């Protein structure tokens, strides 16, 4: 059995397990999170989307592109769901895999579920398989993968989205393997999109979802892929890590499903920023620290959270979300780091700009040594001759420190309100997700 066959067999075992009730409950929350984040992402990008529609004049169809108010052709809907699902960098993910899990998977599953009239329950079972496939690959190739400049959401996410969809649509074993083999060839995603004000990070998710769809279509048409796309000196693992002998981690790592390892973000910025953001909020509230009192701020964290996230020259909202100095500054000033804190008005605020320049981000050897088990940061504020410091290992939203139901619903409501979805509509969707006979098209018809 070659490397690809072994991986494929392990994912297939997951597909034949009875999924525990608590895992399905987490999957429902992940779906609600995805829909709310994607709606808000469409609102956030509405001016750019207008330009996209004006130029490309996409073909009308039967598939709702979430948050746009438009029904489009299948491929267009899949692509735009991905583009909007990752626009805010507010979608779920895992720390150990350094990957956003839900956005590529649901961006493809939802339009396909509309097309084939799949129930919410069946789609969520497929999503659980997809999360496991994406995470297992990501945790196997990280952190070498990121160090080489790859965005695992685009690379490993393609495998998860493709396999999830192939199970949902009832592909044969052979068809499913060929779809996986094709996805392995197509998988790509570069982290250069984080640098210098680039706004293309969501594009990695958009093209991942679209190319996953293409992989399914080619496999169903009878095209053959390589019998071992993962292994060998020109295989996926060698390309993504530089090491042909990369060892695949087991599925259900540490005894839990991948979807149970995912975080839900309470702060509208890159996950790497969350420990110092939370520390800043705590210190502000405990000691009444105001911007005028601050001499300097130091953030000590693990080495992978520094490069690409230590910039103080902010070139738009996308740049701000990736910046630990900016995110920490707004958290200290406003006591929160939600959507509003990354708006254009706040970006141009002189106090925010000045405080951002006072934040230094440095790698700490001890914190780096405990990565990825903990993705920690220590925030130290020098203020009027006094020093205030706090370490955060598991910020709010992590599996070790999850949002409770009230906190999650408040976040969901805020995202839906941001994109002007009526409260009775968002509440109806929230309820419908839990109905056993609900269909996917019923959830998104008004989004």
C-alpha positions in Angstrom: 0.0 0.0 0.0 1.5 3.3 -1.1 1.4 6.6 0.9 -1.7 7.9 -0.9 -3.6 4.6 -0.5 -2.8 4.6 3.2 -4.1 8.1 3.6 -7.1 7.4 1.5 -7.9 4.3 3.6 -7.6 6.2 6.9 -10.1 8.9 5.7 -12.4 6.2 4.5 -12.4 4.6 8.0 -13.7 8.0 9.3 -16.4 8.0 6.7 -17.8 4.7 8.0 -17.9 5.6 11.7 -21.0 6.7 13.5 -20.3 10.3 14.2 -20.9 11.2 17.9 -23.8 13.6 18.7 -21.4 16.2 20.1 -19.3 16.2 16.9 -22.5 16.8 14.8 -23.4 19.6 17.2 -20.0 21.2 16.6 -20.5 20.8 12.9 -23.8 22.7 13.0 -22.1 25.5 14.8 -19.4 25.5 12.2 -22.0 25.8 9.5 -23.7 28.7 11.2 -20.3 30.3 11.7 -19.4 29.9 8.0 -22.7 31.4 6.8 -22.5 34.4 9.1 -18.8 35.1 8.3 -19.4 34.7 4.6 -22.4 37.1 4.6 -20.3 39.6 6.5 -17.4 39.1 4.1 -19.6 39.9 1.1 -20.7 43.1 2.8 -17.0 44.0 3.7 -16.0 43.5 0.0 -19.1 44.9 -1.6 -17.3 47.6 -3.6 -14.8 45.2 -5.0 -17.6 42.7 -5.7 -19.5 45.4 -7.6 -16.4 45.9 -9.8 -16.1 42.1 -10.2 -19.7 41.8 -11.4 -19.5 44.8 -13.6 -16.5 43.5 -15.4 -17.1 39.7 -15.5 -20.9 39.8 -15.9 -21.2 36.3 -14.4 -23.7 33.9 -15.8 -27.0 33.7 -13.9 -28.0 30.3 -12.4 -29.7 28.5 -9.6 -27.1 28.7 -6.9 -27.0 31.4 -4.3 -23.7 33.1 -3.8 -24.0 33.7 0.0 -24.3 37.3 1.0 -24.4 38.7 -2.6 -28.2 38.4 -3.2 -27.4 36.8 -6.5 -28.1 33.4 -8.0 -25.3 32.3 -10.3 -23.9 29.4 -12.2 -22.4 26.6 -10.0 -18.7 27.5 -10.5 -19.3 31.2 -10.0 -21.2 30.5 -6.7 -18.5 28.2 -5.4 -15.7 30.7 -6.3 -17.5 33.7 -4.7 -18.4 31.7 -1.5 -14.7 31.0 -1.1 -13.7 34.6 -1.8 -16.2 36.0 0.8 -15.8 33.2 3.3 -12.2 34.1 4.0 -12.4 37.9 3.3 -12.6 38.8 7.0 -10.1 36.2 8.2 -12.9 35.5 10.8 -13.4 31.8 9.7 -12.6 28.8 11.9 -9.3 27.0 11.9 -6.8 25.0 13.9 -3.5 26.1 15.5 -1.6 22.8 15.1 -2.5 22.5 11.4 -2.1 26.3 10.8 -5.1 26.0 8.5 -8.6 27.5 8.1 -10.8 24.4 7.8 -14.4 25.3 7.2 -14.2 28.0 4.5 -12.9 25.8 1.5 -15.1 22.9 2.5 -18.4 24.7 3.0 -17.8 27.0 0.0 -18.1 23.9 -2.2 -20.4 21.7 -0.2 -23.2 24.2 0.0 -23.7 24.8 -3.7 -23.4 21.1 -4.4 -26.0 20.4 -1.7 -28.3 22.9 -3.4 -27.8 21.2 -6.7 -28.5 17.7 -5.5 -31.0 18.5 -2.8 -28.9 17.2 0.0 -30.1 17.4 3.6 -28.2 19.5 6.2 -27.5 16.4 8.2 -25.9 14.6 5.2 -23.9 17.6 4.3 -22.6 18.0 7.8 -21.4 14.4 7.9 -19.5 15.0 4.8 -18.0 18.2 6.3 -16.7 16.2 9.3 -14.9 13.9 6.9 -13.5 16.9 5.0 -12.3 18.6 8.2 -10.5 15.4 9.1 -8.9 15.0 5.7 -7.7 18.6 5.6 -6.4 18.6 9.2 -4.6 15.3 9.0 -2.6 16.5 6.0 -2.0 19.9 7.4 -0.7 18.7 10.8 1.5 16.3 8.9 3.2 18.9 6.8 3.4 21.8 9.3 5.4 23.8 10.2 7.8 23.1 7.3 4.9 23.8 4.9 4.4 27.4 6.3 8.1 28.0 6.4 8.3 27.3 2.7 5.7 29.9 2.1 2.6 27.7 1.5 -0.9 28.5 2.7 -2.3 25.2 4.0 -5.9 26.5 3.6 -5.2 26.4 -0.1 -3.2 23.3 -0.3 -4.5 20.9 2.3 -7.9 22.5 2.2 -8.3 21.3 -1.4 -7.9 17.7 -0.3 -10.6 18.1 2.4 -13.1 19.9 0.2 -12.7 17.4 -2.6 -13.0 14.3 -0.4 -15.9 15.8 1.6 -17.8 16.5 -1.6 -17.1 13.1 -3.1 -18.5 11.4 0.0 -21.6 13.6 0.0 -22.3 12.9 -3.6 -21.9 9.1 -3.3 -18.8 8.7 -5.5 -17.5 5.2 -5.9 -14.2 4.3 -4.3 -12.4 4.6 -7.6 -14.1 8.0 -8.5 -13.2 9.3 -5.1 -9.6 8.3 -5.4 -9.3 9.9 -8.8 -10.8 13.1 -7.5 -8.3 13.1 -4.6 -5.5 12.4 -7.1 -6.6 15.3 -9.3 -6.9 17.6 -6.3 -3.4 16.7 -5.2 -2.1 18.0 -8.6 -4.1 21.2 -8.4 -3.5 22.1 -4.8 -1.8 25.5 -4.3 -1.7 28.5 -2.1 1.0 31.0 -1.2 1.5 33.1 1.9 3.0 35.9 -0.1 -0.6 37.2 -0.2 -0.1 38.3 3.4 2.6 40.8 2.6 2.7 44.5 1.7 -1.0 45.3 1.7 -2.1 42.4 -0.6 -5.8 41.7 -0.5 -5.6 38.3 -2.1 -5.6 36.0 0.9 -9.3 35.1 0.3 -8.4 34.2 -3.3 -6.6 31.1 -2.0 -9.9 29.8 -0.6 -11.9 30.9 -3.6 -9.7 29.0 -6.1 -9.3 26.1 -3.8 -13.1 25.6 -3.7 -13.3 26.1 -7.5 -10.5 23.7 -8.3 -11.9 21.1 -5.9 -15.1 21.2 -7.9 -13.1 20.8 -11.1 -11.4 17.8 -9.6 -14.7 16.2 -8.9 -15.9 16.8 -12.4 -12.8 15.4 -14.0 -12.9 12.3 -11.8 -16.6 11.7 -12.6 -15.7 12.1 -16.3 -13.2 9.2 -16.1 -9.9 11.0 -16.0 -7.1 9.1 -14.2 -4.7 10.6 -11.8 -1.4 9.2 -10.5 -1.7 6.1 -8.3 0.4 7.7 -5.6 0.0 11.5 -5.8 1.3 12.0 -2.3 4.4 9.9 -2.3 7.7 9.9 -4.2 10.3 12.5 -5.0 7.8 14.5 -7.1 4.7 13.9 -4.9 2.6 16.2 -2.8 4.5 15.6 0.4 7.9 16.3 -1.1 6.6 19.4 -2.8 4.9 20.8 0.3 7.7 20.1 2.8 10.9 19.5 0.9 11.0 16.1 2.5 10.0 13.0 0.6 9.9 11.0 3.9 7.3 13.2 5.6 5.3 11.0 7.9 1.5 11.2 7.8 -0.1 11.7 11.2 -3.0 9.4 12.2 -6.6 10.5 11.8 -8.5 11.3 15.0 -5.2 12.7 16.4 -5.1 12.6 20.2 -8.5 10.8 20.2 -10.6 13.8 18.9 -12.2 14.7 15.6 -10.5 17.6 13.7 -13.7 19.6 13.8 -13.6 19.5 17.6 -10.0 21.0 17.5 -11.2 24.1 15.6 -11.4 27.6 17.1 -14.1 30.2 16.6 -12.7 33.7 16.5 -14.1 36.4 18.8 -11.6 38.9 17.4 -11.7 40.0 13.7 -8.0 39.5 13.0 -5.5 36.7 12.3 -5.4 34.0 15.0 -1.7 34.8 15.6 -2.8 38.2 17.0 -5.4 36.8 19.5 -3.2 36.2 22.6 -1.8 39.7 22.7 -5.2 41.2 21.8 -6.8 39.4 24.7 -4.0 40.3 27.0 -4.3 44.0 26.0 -8.1 43.9 26.7 -7.5 42.4 30.2 -4.7 44.8 31.1 -6.8 47.8 29.9 -9.8 46.7 32.0 -7.7 45.8 35.1 -5.5 48.8 35.3 -7.3 51.6 33.3 -4.5 51.9 30.9 -5.1 54.6 28.2 -3.0 55.3 25.1 -1.5 58.5 26.4 -0.1 56.5 29.4 1.9 54.0 27.2 5.6 54.4 26.6 6.0 51.2 24.6 4.5 47.7 24.2 6.4 44.5 23.7 4.8 41.3 22.4 6.8 38.1 22.8 5.5 35.1 20.9 6.5 32.0 18.9 8.7 32.5 15.9 6.1 31.6 13.2 3.8 34.4 14.5 6.4 37.1 13.9 7.2 37.4 10.2 4.3 38.8 8.2 2.6 39.9 11.4 4.9 42.4 13.0 4.3 45.3 10.6 3.3 48.8 11.9 2.9 50.4 8.4 -0.8 49.5 7.8 -1.9 49.5 4.2 -5.7 48.9 4.5 -8.0 46.6 6.4 -6.5 43.4 5.1 -3.0 44.5 6.3 -4.5 45.5 9.7 -6.0 42.1 10.3 -2.6 40.5 9.8 -0.8 43.0 12.0 -0.2 42.2 15.7 0.8 45.8 16.5 -2.4 47.2 15.0 -4.6 44.5 16.5 -3.0 45.0 19.9 -3.3 48.8 19.7 -7.1 48.8 18.9 -7.7 46.2 21.6 -6.0 48.5 24.2 -7.8 51.6 23.0 -11.3 50.3 22.5 -11.3 47.2 24.7 -12.4 45.0 21.7 -11.2 44.0 18.3 -14.3 43.4 16.3 -15.3 44.3 12.7 -15.6 48.0 13.6 -12.1 48.2 14.9 -10.8 47.3 11.4 -12.9 49.8 9.5 -11.5 52.6 7.4 -12.4 55.2 10.0 -10.4 53.5 12.7 -7.5 52.8 10.4 -7.1 56.5 9.9 -7.4 57.4 13.6 -4.2 59.2 14.7 -4.3 57.7 18.2 -4.4 54.2 16.7 -1.6 55.0 14.3 0.6 56.3 17.0 0.0 53.4 19.4 0.6 50.9 16.6 4.1 52.3 16.1 4.8 51.7 19.8 4.3 47.9 19.5 7.3 45.6 19.0 6.8 41.9 18.2 9.7 39.5 18.9 10.2 35.8 18.8 10.7 34.1 22.1 12.7 30.8 22.3 10.7 29.2 25.1 7.3 30.1 23.5 8.6 28.8 20.1 9.6 25.5 21.8 6.1 24.7 22.9 4.5 25.4 19.5 2.1 24.0 18.3 0.8 22.6 21.6 0.4 26.1 22.8 0.4 29.3 20.6 1.1 31.8 23.3 2.1 35.4 23.7 3.3 37.6 26.5 2.3 41.2 26.4 4.3 43.8 28.3 3.3 47.4 28.6 5.6 50.1 29.9 3.6 53.0 31.3 4.7 56.0 33.3 7.5 54.0 35.0 5.3 51.0 35.7 5.3 47.6 33.9 2.2 45.6 33.2 2.4 42.1 31.8 0.2 39.2 30.9 0.7 35.8 29.2 -2.2 34.2 27.3 -1.9 30.5 26.2 -5.5 29.8 25.1 -7.5 32.9 24.1 -11.3 32.9 24.0 -12.6 30.8 21.2 -10.0 28.0 21.4 -11.2 24.4 22.0 -9.7 24.8 25.5 -11.6 28.0 26.1 -14.6 27.9 23.8 -17.4 30.4 23.3 -20.5 29.4 25.2 -23.8 29.3 23.4 -24.7 32.9 24.4 -21.4 34.2 23.2 -21.6 32.4 20.0 -25.1 33.5 19.3 -24.1 37.1 20.0 -21.3 36.9 17.5 -23.5 35.3 14.9 -26.2 38.0 15.4 -23.6 40.7 15.0 -22.2 39.3 11.8 -25.7 38.8 10.3 -26.6 42.4 11.4 -23.4 43.7 9.8 -24.6 42.4 6.4 -28.2 43.6 7.0 -29.8 40.2 7.3 -33.1 40.7 9.1 -33.2 39.4 12.7 -36.1 37.1 12.0 -34.3 35.6 9.1 -31.0 35.0 10.9 -33.0 33.5 13.9 -34.9 31.2 11.5 -31.7 29.9 10.0 -30.2 29.4 13.5 -33.2 27.2 14.4 -33.5 25.4 11.0 -29.9 24.0 11.3 -31.1 21.8 14.1 -34.1 20.3 12.3 -33.4 16.7 11.3 -35.2 17.0 7.9 -33.8 20.5 6.9 -32.5 21.0 3.4 -29.5 23.1 2.6 -31.4 25.3 0.2 -33.8 26.2 3.0 -30.9 27.7 5.0 -29.5 30.0 2.4 -32.4 31.0 0.2 -32.6 34.4 1.9 -28.8 35.1 2.4 
